[in-house]
Each structure stands twice: as C-alpha cells, then as structure tokens.
C-alpha cells in the first residue's frame, strides 16, 4: 500500500472511530463515514466492500498490533525505558491497553462494544494458545484445549472490562498478578 492509500485508510479508520464514540455501529452509515473522512464513495469502496469489512479491518489492525506487540517482547513502544520488559505476556498486553493507542479502550467500552469484544477475544485466543497454554500446561490434561483457551481469553476480556469500570485503579502489574493467580492453577 502506498502512502496515499495508507493516509486514506487512516482517515477512514479515524472517522469510523470518531463516529463509534458518538453512536452505535448499527446507526452509522457509510455516507457518514465518508463525509467525516472527507473521501469519496468510490475511494471508500476501493478499500472496503462494506461497513462490516471496515469494522473487521479496524479490529484486525488494532488488536493485531497489540497482540503482536505483546508476543514480541522486544517491541516495547518505549514502555520500559526505565525498567525491564515484563516476563508475563498478559502484563505486556495490559500495558499496551493502558497506553490506549487509537482509543482501543474506548472502543471496548462504547455502545457497540460487543462487536469489538468479540474480535478482541478472538485475537486473544491465538496469543493464549501460543504463548501460554502450549508452553505452560501441566494440569487438567483431560480438559479440551479449545475449552481452556476460550475460558482464559473470556476471563481476560472480563478482567479488562472490570478494570475499565473501576477507572483503571489497578496497575497492569497488579492485574497481571491477579489474573495469573486465578488461571495458573488450572494449567
């Protein structure tokens, strides 16, 4: 994708995010998105076949970025300039969420949050499978792996929602220790 295409795509994402902060996904029209992004209808459809494709692409970009960053602990975004990177991938992920790049926490708690929470949970499944369950599983071998992954990712999403409702009073390190204390015994 060339710079012009990247700039257009970014404008569409920004417009979509701004509209999502104001109203529910179902009430947003493609016309509102293109008006807010200041792009033409043809340009919008050159990037996305429909509003649902825009939603999917936005989620893949947002969640893919933070999940990939969490898996690659060398990618720190300046989070650890004064300290070492955390050992826990969950803590790393929470720190990226705390940075709230691209208003990801706003999307997880907006009126259309169920859409974003579903994509977030799906993105977490691969992270949990590859970075945690496959490497650390010792107990409960009779529990199906996909059940366990679904349970852990669902629990993580619910913890993030609790954290948001609690106005982020706890640090990512504290949340990480609570979360691991709860899930490690089942592994």
MARVEXFI-879377 format. One line per field, with one value per atom (N, C-alpha, C): residue number from 1; residue in three letters; atom name; x, y, z. Coordinates in steps of 0.001 Angstrom, whole numbers. Layout:
<pts>
num: NUM;...
residu: ALA;...
atome: CA;...
c1: X;...
c2: Y;...
c3: Z;...
</pts>
This chain:
<pts>
num: 1;1;1;2;2;2;3;3;3;4;4;4;5;5;5;6;6;6;7;7;7;8;8;8;9;9;9;10;10;10;11;11;11;12;12;12;13;13;13;14;14;14;15;15;15;16;16;16;17;17;17;18;18;18;19;19;19;20;20;20;21;21;21;22;22;22;23;23;23;24;24;24;25;25;25;26;26;26;27;27;27;28;28;28;29;29;29;30;30;30;31;31;31;32;32;32;33;33;33;34;34;34;35;35;35;36;36;36;37;37;37;38;38;38;39;39;39;40;40;40;41;41;41;42;42;42;43;43;43;44;44;44;45;45;45;46;46;46;47;47;47;48;48;48;49;49;49;50;50;50;51;51;51;52;52;52;53;53;53;54;54;54;55;55;55;56;56;56;57;57;57;58;58;58;59;59;59;60;60;60;61;61;61;62;62;62;63;63;63;64;64;64;65;65;65;66;66;66;67;67;67;68;68;68;69;69;69;70;70;70;71;71;71;72;72;72;73;73;73;74;74;74;75;75;75;76;76;76;77;77;77;78;78;78;79;79;79;80;80;80;81;81;81;82;82;82;83;83;83;84;84;84;85;85;85;86;86;86;87;87;87;88;88;88;89;89;89;90;90;90;91;91;91;92;92;92;93;93;93;94;94;94;95;95;95;96;96;96;97;97;97;98;98;98;99;99;99;100;100;100;101;101;101;102;102;102;103;103;103;104;104;104;105;105;105;106;106;106;107;107;107;108;108;108;109;109;109;110;110;110;111;111;111;112;112;112;113;113;113;114;114;114;115;115;115;116;116;116;117;117;117;118;118;118;119;119;119;120;120;120;121;121;121;122;122;122;123;123;123;124;124;124;125;125;125;126;126;126;127;127;127;128;128;128;129;129;129;130;130;130;131;131;131;132;132;132;133;133;133;134;134;134;135;135;135;136;136;136;137;137;137;138;138;138;139;139;139;140;140;140;141;141;141;142;142;142;143;143;143;144;144;144;145;145;145;146;146;146;147;147;147;148;148;148;149;149;149;150;150;150;151;151;151;152;152;152;153;153;153;154;154;154;155;155;155;156;156;156;157;157;157;158;158;158;159;159;159;160;160;160;161;161;161;162;162;162;163;163;163;164;164;164;165;165;165;166;166;166;167;167;167;168;168;168;169;169;169;170;170;170;171;171;171;172;172;172;173;173;173;174;174;174;175;175;175;176;176;176;177;177;177;178;178;178;179;179;179;180;180;180;181;181;181;182;182;182;183;183;183;184;184;184;185;185;185;186;186;186;187;187;187
residu: UNK;UNK;UNK;UNK;UNK;UNK;UNK;UNK;UNK;UNK;UNK;UNK;UNK;UNK;UNK;UNK;UNK;UNK;UNK;UNK;UNK;UNK;UNK;UNK;UNK;UNK;UNK;UNK;UNK;UNK;UNK;UNK;UNK;UNK;UNK;UNK;UNK;UNK;UNK;UNK;UNK;UNK;UNK;UNK;UNK;UNK;UNK;UNK;UNK;UNK;UNK;UNK;UNK;UNK;UNK;UNK;UNK;UNK;UNK;UNK;UNK;UNK;UNK;UNK;UNK;UNK;UNK;UNK;UNK;UNK;UNK;UNK;UNK;UNK;UNK;UNK;UNK;UNK;UNK;UNK;UNK;UNK;UNK;UNK;UNK;UNK;UNK;UNK;UNK;UNK;UNK;UNK;UNK;UNK;UNK;UNK;UNK;UNK;UNK;UNK;UNK;UNK;UNK;UNK;UNK;UNK;UNK;UNK;UNK;UNK;UNK;UNK;UNK;UNK;UNK;UNK;UNK;UNK;UNK;UNK;UNK;UNK;UNK;UNK;UNK;UNK;UNK;UNK;UNK;UNK;UNK;UNK;UNK;UNK;UNK;UNK;UNK;UNK;UNK;UNK;UNK;UNK;UNK;UNK;UNK;UNK;UNK;UNK;UNK;UNK;UNK;UNK;UNK;UNK;UNK;UNK;UNK;UNK;UNK;UNK;UNK;UNK;UNK;UNK;UNK;UNK;UNK;UNK;UNK;UNK;UNK;UNK;UNK;UNK;UNK;UNK;UNK;UNK;UNK;UNK;UNK;UNK;UNK;UNK;UNK;UNK;UNK;UNK;UNK;UNK;UNK;UNK;UNK;UNK;UNK;UNK;UNK;UNK;UNK;UNK;UNK;UNK;UNK;UNK;UNK;UNK;UNK;UNK;UNK;UNK;UNK;UNK;UNK;UNK;UNK;UNK;UNK;UNK;UNK;UNK;UNK;UNK;UNK;UNK;UNK;UNK;UNK;UNK;UNK;UNK;UNK;UNK;UNK;UNK;UNK;UNK;UNK;UNK;UNK;UNK;UNK;UNK;UNK;UNK;UNK;UNK;UNK;UNK;UNK;UNK;UNK;UNK;UNK;UNK;UNK;UNK;UNK;UNK;UNK;UNK;UNK;UNK;UNK;UNK;UNK;UNK;UNK;UNK;UNK;UNK;UNK;UNK;UNK;UNK;UNK;UNK;UNK;UNK;UNK;UNK;UNK;UNK;UNK;UNK;UNK;UNK;UNK;UNK;UNK;UNK;UNK;UNK;UNK;UNK;UNK;UNK;UNK;UNK;UNK;UNK;UNK;UNK;UNK;UNK;UNK;UNK;UNK;UNK;UNK;UNK;UNK;UNK;UNK;UNK;UNK;UNK;UNK;UNK;UNK;UNK;UNK;UNK;UNK;UNK;UNK;UNK;UNK;UNK;UNK;UNK;UNK;UNK;UNK;UNK;UNK;UNK;UNK;UNK;UNK;UNK;UNK;UNK;UNK;UNK;UNK;UNK;UNK;UNK;UNK;UNK;UNK;UNK;UNK;UNK;UNK;UNK;UNK;UNK;UNK;UNK;UNK;UNK;UNK;UNK;UNK;UNK;UNK;UNK;UNK;UNK;UNK;UNK;UNK;UNK;UNK;UNK;UNK;UNK;UNK;UNK;UNK;UNK;UNK;UNK;UNK;UNK;UNK;UNK;UNK;UNK;UNK;UNK;UNK;UNK;UNK;UNK;UNK;UNK;UNK;UNK;UNK;UNK;UNK;UNK;UNK;UNK;UNK;UNK;UNK;UNK;UNK;UNK;UNK;UNK;UNK;UNK;UNK;UNK;UNK;UNK;UNK;UNK;UNK;UNK;UNK;UNK;UNK;UNK;UNK;UNK;UNK;UNK;UNK;UNK;UNK;UNK;UNK;UNK;UNK;UNK;UNK;UNK;UNK;UNK;UNK;UNK;UNK;UNK;UNK;UNK;UNK;UNK;UNK;UNK;UNK;UNK;UNK;UNK;UNK;UNK;UNK;UNK;UNK;UNK;UNK;UNK;UNK;UNK;UNK;UNK;UNK;UNK;UNK;UNK;UNK;UNK;UNK;UNK;UNK;UNK;UNK;UNK;UNK;UNK;UNK;UNK;UNK;UNK;UNK;UNK;UNK;UNK;UNK;UNK;UNK;UNK;UNK;UNK;UNK;UNK;UNK;UNK;UNK;UNK;UNK;UNK;UNK;UNK;UNK;UNK;UNK;UNK;UNK;UNK;UNK;UNK;UNK;UNK;UNK;UNK;UNK;UNK;UNK;UNK;UNK;UNK;UNK;UNK;UNK;UNK;UNK;UNK;UNK;UNK;UNK;UNK;UNK;UNK;UNK;UNK;UNK;UNK;UNK;UNK;UNK;UNK;UNK;UNK;UNK;UNK;UNK;UNK;UNK;UNK;UNK;UNK;UNK;UNK;UNK;UNK;UNK
atome: N;CA;C;N;CA;C;N;CA;C;N;CA;C;N;CA;C;N;CA;C;N;CA;C;N;CA;C;N;CA;C;N;CA;C;N;CA;C;N;CA;C;N;CA;C;N;CA;C;N;CA;C;N;CA;C;N;CA;C;N;CA;C;N;CA;C;N;CA;C;N;CA;C;N;CA;C;N;CA;C;N;CA;C;N;CA;C;N;CA;C;N;CA;C;N;CA;C;N;CA;C;N;CA;C;N;CA;C;N;CA;C;N;CA;C;N;CA;C;N;CA;C;N;CA;C;N;CA;C;N;CA;C;N;CA;C;N;CA;C;N;CA;C;N;CA;C;N;CA;C;N;CA;C;N;CA;C;N;CA;C;N;CA;C;N;CA;C;N;CA;C;N;CA;C;N;CA;C;N;CA;C;N;CA;C;N;CA;C;N;CA;C;N;CA;C;N;CA;C;N;CA;C;N;CA;C;N;CA;C;N;CA;C;N;CA;C;N;CA;C;N;CA;C;N;CA;C;N;CA;C;N;CA;C;N;CA;C;N;CA;C;N;CA;C;N;CA;C;N;CA;C;N;CA;C;N;CA;C;N;CA;C;N;CA;C;N;CA;C;N;CA;C;N;CA;C;N;CA;C;N;CA;C;N;CA;C;N;CA;C;N;CA;C;N;CA;C;N;CA;C;N;CA;C;N;CA;C;N;CA;C;N;CA;C;N;CA;C;N;CA;C;N;CA;C;N;CA;C;N;CA;C;N;CA;C;N;CA;C;N;CA;C;N;CA;C;N;CA;C;N;CA;C;N;CA;C;N;CA;C;N;CA;C;N;CA;C;N;CA;C;N;CA;C;N;CA;C;N;CA;C;N;CA;C;N;CA;C;N;CA;C;N;CA;C;N;CA;C;N;CA;C;N;CA;C;N;CA;C;N;CA;C;N;CA;C;N;CA;C;N;CA;C;N;CA;C;N;CA;C;N;CA;C;N;CA;C;N;CA;C;N;CA;C;N;CA;C;N;CA;C;N;CA;C;N;CA;C;N;CA;C;N;CA;C;N;CA;C;N;CA;C;N;CA;C;N;CA;C;N;CA;C;N;CA;C;N;CA;C;N;CA;C;N;CA;C;N;CA;C;N;CA;C;N;CA;C;N;CA;C;N;CA;C;N;CA;C;N;CA;C;N;CA;C;N;CA;C;N;CA;C;N;CA;C;N;CA;C;N;CA;C;N;CA;C;N;CA;C;N;CA;C;N;CA;C;N;CA;C;N;CA;C;N;CA;C;N;CA;C;N;CA;C;N;CA;C;N;CA;C;N;CA;C;N;CA;C;N;CA;C;N;CA;C;N;CA;C;N;CA;C;N;CA;C;N;CA;C;N;CA;C;N;CA;C;N;CA;C;N;CA;C;N;CA;C;N;CA;C;N;CA;C;N;CA;C;N;CA;C;N;CA;C;N;CA;C;N;CA;C;N;CA;C
c1: 840;0;891;656;1469;994;1748;1448;66;-323;-1632;-2744;-2599;-3583;-3587;-2396;-2302;-2963;-2740;-3334;-4862;-5368;-6819;-7400;-6738;-7201;-7199;-6164;-6090;-7212;-7513;-8601;-9948;-10148;-11398;-11481;-10381;-10363;-10649;-10012;-10198;-11648;-12210;-13603;-14543;-14295;-15119;-15025;-13802;-13612;-14321;-14255;-14927;-16436;-16967;-18409;-18836;-18002;-18321;-18352;-17571;-17586;-18883;-19591;-20813;-22089;-22067;-23294;-22978;-23993;-23786;-23435;-22759;-22320;-23490;-24606;-25751;-26346;-26129;-26695;-25741;-24525;-23544;-23727;-23774;-23908;-22565;-22428;-21228;-21113;-22238;-22208;-21606;-21966;-21386;-19890;-19472;-18041;-17282;-17782;-17050;-17097;-18201;-18271;-17272;-17215;-16306;-14847;-14575;-13204;-12817;-13798;-13588;-12979;-13594;-13206;-14453;-14262;-15383;-15885;-17096;-17711;-16882;-16422;-15601;-14314;-13723;-12496;-12772;-13879;-14228;-14343;-15108;-15336;-14100;-13124;-11850;-11082;-11352;-10675;-11504;-12820;-13698;-14962;-15369;-16572;-17840;-17779;-18952;-18496;-19423;-19131;-18618;-19161;-18694;-17225;-16803;-15395;-14502;-15014;-14276;-14123;-15194;-15137;-14104;-14154;-13214;-11770;-11533;-10178;-9687;-10562;-10183;-9791;-10599;-10302;-9015;-8822;-7593;-6370;-6482;-5345;-5091;-6127;-5952;-5499;-6259;-5950;-4725;-4559;-3368;-2109;-2159;-994;-650;-1634;-1296;-971;-1647;-1356;45;375;1712;2783;2494;3438;3647;2582;2687;3482;3321;4064;5536;5827;7202;7673;8231;8603;9728;10354;11358;10699;9409;8639;7973;8625;8173;7512;7504;6851;7368;8568;9083;8491;7745;7105;8130;9273;10211;11526;11498;12744;13478;12744;13341;13457;12896;12842;12872;12964;12953;11537;11439;10135;9590;8265;7689;7871;7914;8024;6692;5602;4282;3749;3310;2709;1410;721;-516;-236;822;1196;1571;2321;2715;1472;528;-713;-1490;-1577;-2268;-1587;-272;439;146;33;-351;-1777;-2663;-4029;-4046;-3216;-3159;-2693;-1777;-1345;-2522;-3500;-4749;-4535;-3583;-3365;-4629;-4961;-6141;-7448;-7482;-8690;-9280;-8422;-8901;-9781;-9448;-10270;-11646;-11700;-12986;-13848;-13234;-13977;-14469;-13671;-14073;-15207;-15431;-16492;-17574;-17540;-18543;-19864;-20849;-22177;-22138;-21189;-21044;-19970;-19697;-18574;-18636;-19843;-19933;-19211;-19237;-18519;-17016;-16515;-15082;-14616;-15444;-15075;-14952;-15822;-15748;-14446;-14080;-12818;-11613;-11692;-10604;-10393;-11475;-11386;-10828;-11296;-10774;-9279;-8845;-7419;-6616;-7195;-6505;-6320;-7239;-7163;-5819;-5341;-4048;-2904;-2949;-1913;-1871;-3010;-3077;-2632;-3061;-2662;-1138;-568;854;1785;1407;2321;2080;972;688;298;-779;-1291;-320;165;1071;2379;2815;4101;4010;2885;2818;1835;1130;80;671;297;762;-405;-1460;-2602;-3788;-4782;-6069;-5922;-5115;-4883;-6147;-7142;-8385;-9354;-9066;-9900;-9477;-10438;-10069;-9355;-8309;-7502;-8331;-9232;-10026;-10960;-11454;-12276;-11436;-10255;-9354;-8962;-8636;-8266;-9444;-10635;-11835;-12085;-11894;-12092;-11103;-9848;-8818;-9020;-9288;-9477;-10734;-11798;-13020;-12785;-12029;-11695;-10848;-9913;-9072;-9908;-10802;-11671;-12529;-13098;-13921;-13088;-11837;-10966;-10709;-10475;-10251;-11492;-12676;-13911;-14070;-13749;-13796;-12831;-11646;-10618;-11115;-11776;-12316;-13419;-14325;-15406;-14850;-13729;-13066;-12150;-12247;-11481;-9972;-9554;-8134;-7365;-7974;-7332;-6129;-6113;-5022;-4016;-2766;-1724;-1772;-1209;-1123;-399;612;1352;454;-371;-1297;-2318;-2905;-3886;-3276;-2069;-1375;-1200;-805;-610;-1940;-3025;-4344;-4771;-4606;-5052;-4281;-2969;-2173;-2445;-2734;-3060;-4342;-5242;-6508;-6376;-5606;-5574;-4470;-3369;-2252;-2615;-3450;-3799;-4535;-5235;-5948;-5046;-3872;-2934;-1967
c2: -1176;0;1247;2150;3363;4362;5444;6425;7046;7321;7928;6976;5711;4712;4553;4561;4461;5658;6837;8058;8005;7557;7431;6418;5289;4237;4746;5463;6037;7039;7841;8818;8116;7033;6272;5639;5039;4459;5519;6674;7751;8238;8397;8838;7807;6564;5482;5443;5558;5568;6741;7906;9099;8906;8332;8081;7042;6014;4981;5547;6585;7220;7987;8318;9105;8280;7157;6368;4913;4092;2658;2333;1237;763;661;111;-109;1193;2293;3575;4399;3913;4620;4197;5165;4868;5067;4422;4612;6082;6722;8140;8993;8701;9445;9216;7990;7671;8452;8432;9109;10629;11150;12590;12991;12214;12516;12356;11338;11089;12002;12655;13534;12766;11619;10817;10545;10162;9841;8429;8191;6868;5809;6145;5206;4872;5873;5658;4725;4969;4086;2646;2448;1083;471;1280;738;81;537;-7;-1074;-891;-1783;-2077;-3338;-3711;-3223;-3136;-2738;-2242;-1711;-1221;-2363;-3559;-4710;-5030;-4862;-5083;-4039;-2810;-1756;-2120;-2582;-2995;-4100;-5095;-6212;-5732;-4889;-4380;-3528;-2696;-1875;-2750;-3753;-4656;-5429;-5916;-6660;-5781;-4527;-3621;-3287;-2920;-2543;-3716;-4805;-5932;-6684;-6775;-7423;-6724;-5393;-4619;-4896;-4805;-5002;-6457;-7401;-8821;-9151;-8704;-8958;-8277;-7094;-6395;-7162;-7705;-8472;-9754;-10386;-11618;-11332;-10158;-9769;-8810;-9352;-8524;-7536;-7628;-6626;-5357;-5438;-4298;-3636;-2632;-2110;-751;-55;1252;2237;2064;2980;2748;1668;1403;1128;586;104;856;2134;2891;2918;2843;2901;1521;509;-801;-1912;-3138;-4294;-4594;-5209;-5643;-6732;-6813;-7824;-9228;-10178;-11573;-12077;-11562;-12042;-11349;-12149;-11606;-10867;-11301;-10637;-9229;-9084;-7763;-6853;-7384;-6610;-6142;-7031;-6700;-5619;-5746;-4745;-3380;-3381;-2112;-1453;-2252;-1689;-1140;-1857;-1357;-55;19;1225;2433;2203;3286;3832;2959;3317;3960;3430;3885;3668;4612;4531;4345;4802;4751;3345;2346;969;720;1337;1141;1777;2878;3494;2588;1924;1008;-210;-666;-1819;-1491;-208;170;1045;1206;2054;1296;1993;1414;154;73;-1092;-2052;-2034;-2790;-4287;-4867;-6312;-6748;-5921;-6242;-6260;-5258;-5155;-6217;-6505;-7524;-8898;-9183;-10463;-10559;-9512;-9506;-9561;-8840;-8834;-10242;-10890;-12245;-13217;-13106;-13978;-13754;-12501;-12191;-12770;-12743;-13278;-14788;-15478;-16946;-17433;-16858;-17283;-16961;-15782;-15393;-16374;-16687;-17589;-18990;-19451;-20787;-20866;-19903;-19974;-19578;-18591;-18056;-18573;-19253;-19642;-21107;-21505;-22869;-23901;-23715;-24701;-24824;-23752;-23767;-24121;-23846;-23960;-24991;-25678;-26578;-27824;-28033;-29195;-29984;-29269;-29879;-30011;-30727;-30829;-31181;-32190;-32605;-33150;-33524;-34059;-32969;-31712;-30603;-30272;-30198;-29861;-28507;-28462;-27249;-26048;-26238;-25099;-24568;-25447;-25001;-24150;-24622;-23904;-22534;-22478;-21219;-20244;-20744;-19905;-19373;-20204;-19797;-18694;-18875;-17906;-16585;-16638;-15387;-14669;-15403;-14786;-14138;-14807;-14261;-12995;-12987;-11808;-10622;-10854;-9785;-9233;-10107;-9657;-8871;-9274;-8532;-7127;-6992;-5680;-4810;-5386;-4620;-4178;-5060;-4714;-3570;-3649;-2622;-1269;-1277;-33;533;-328;130;666;114;514;1717;2312;3504;3290;2072;1687;2016;1711;1981;1074;-75;-1032;-910;-1156;-1113;-2394;-2357;-3588;-4710;-4340;-5356;-6007;-5215;-5779;-6689;-6212;-7031;-8327;-8240;-9429;-10443;-9976;-10919;-11529;-10751;-11294;-12341;-11983;-12857;-14177;-14082;-15317;-16160;-15520;-16264;-17086;-16595;-17274;-18361;-18104;-19087;-20133;-19802;-20752;-22081;-22069;-23376;-24331;-23799;-24697;-25235;-24636;-25108;-26109
c3: 0;0;0;-923;-962;108;260;1320;1185;-30;-256;197;-130;286;1810;2410;3870;4542;3980;4540;4440;3313;3130;4107;4202;5127;6563;6945;8295;8533;7516;7641;7823;7100;7224;8610;9079;10429;11487;11367;12348;12339;11158;11048;11666;11374;11905;13433;13953;15405;16067;15438;15981;15989;14931;14874;15900;16094;17089;18502;18742;20064;20295;19206;19302;19263;18528;18394;18086;18101;17912;16464;16298;14989;14026;14483;13597;13054;13740;13312;12450;12256;11428;9978;9089;7655;6952;5823;5011;4614;4323;3952;5072;6315;7446;7543;7311;7379;6306;5072;4001;4163;4695;4958;6038;7101;8207;7782;6972;6498;5343;4768;3616;2434;2138;980;141;-1075;-1952;-1731;-2171;-2050;-2786;-3982;-4758;-4010;-3383;-2608;-1434;-736;388;-99;-1182;-1669;-2334;-2678;-3162;-2009;-789;397;1110;1135;1900;1099;1092;354;1045;2383;3161;4535;5274;6626;7515;7334;8115;7839;6587;6244;6900;6986;7693;9164;9783;11191;11383;10527;10636;10463;9466;9222;10383;10930;12077;13261;13540;14658;14426;13215;12916;13094;12655;12792;14265;14996;16398;17254;17193;18052;17568;16259;15719;16172;16182;16609;18074;18963;20379;20696;20029;20268;19759;18550;18010;18854;19345;20219;21517;22044;23290;23076;21908;21637;21379;20833;20544;21629;22688;23840;23539;22362;22010;21509;21158;20659;21861;22421;23717;23677;22543;22453;23490;23983;24993;26366;26520;27815;28914;28537;29547;29513;29240;29155;30489;31574;32907;33563;32938;33589;32545;33015;32122;31662;30502;29998;30923;31069;31962;31406;32314;31898;31362;31866;31506;30256;29301;28097;28432;29492;29898;30421;31188;31691;30528;29595;28417;27652;27468;26776;27537;28839;29659;29570;29501;29375;28033;26981;25689;25733;26406;26549;27353;28384;29205;28382;27438;26549;25752;25498;24830;23462;22725;21355;20537;19707;18832;19597;20847;21675;21768;21869;21915;23143;24275;25470;25296;24581;24276;23425;22453;21598;22375;23346;24142;25107;25358;26298;25660;24327;23671;23519;22958;22777;21907;21000;20109;20607;21869;22424;22153;22056;21858;20587;19557;18319;18544;19238;19490;20478;21473;22456;21806;20849;20147;19360;18629;17877;18817;19920;20897;21456;21833;22380;21341;20110;19051;18840;18912;18768;19923;21102;22280;22206;21550;21511;20979;19886;19331;20282;20873;21827;22993;23546;24705;24320;23165;22705;22546;21844;21504;22631;23400;24401;25811;26013;27389;27513;26888;27063;26506;25295;24701;25471;26103;26790;28271;28893;30356;30887;30060;30535;31184;32454;33198;33798;34193;34874;33932;34400;33703;32224;31975;30583;29920;30738;30177;29707;30011;29548;28118;27199;25807;25727;24915;24810;24363;23404;22934;24019;24893;26029;26974;27260;28170;27606;26334;25691;25719;25402;25439;26846;27841;29228;29634;29285;29663;28921;27614;26871;27335;27614;28140;29487;30312;31626;31503;30570;30362;29897;28936;28446;29578;30377;31509;32517;32722;33621;33075;31780;31176;31349;31149;31337;32784;33716;35145;35441;34866;35031;34525;33372;32814;33704;34167;35055;36363;36802;38048;37818;36632;36251;36311;35957;35876;37158;38294;39584;39837;39187;39387;38245;38565;37540;36709;35497;34712;35463;36234;37004;38051;38719;39710;39040;37950;37232;36737;36235;35760;36887;38053;39166;39607;39611;39955;38920;37659;36581;36591;36699;36709;37951;39079;40301;40109;39310;39067;37997;36943;35848;35963;36613;36653;37336;38383;38974;38023;37040;36121;35022;34893;33873;34460
</pts>
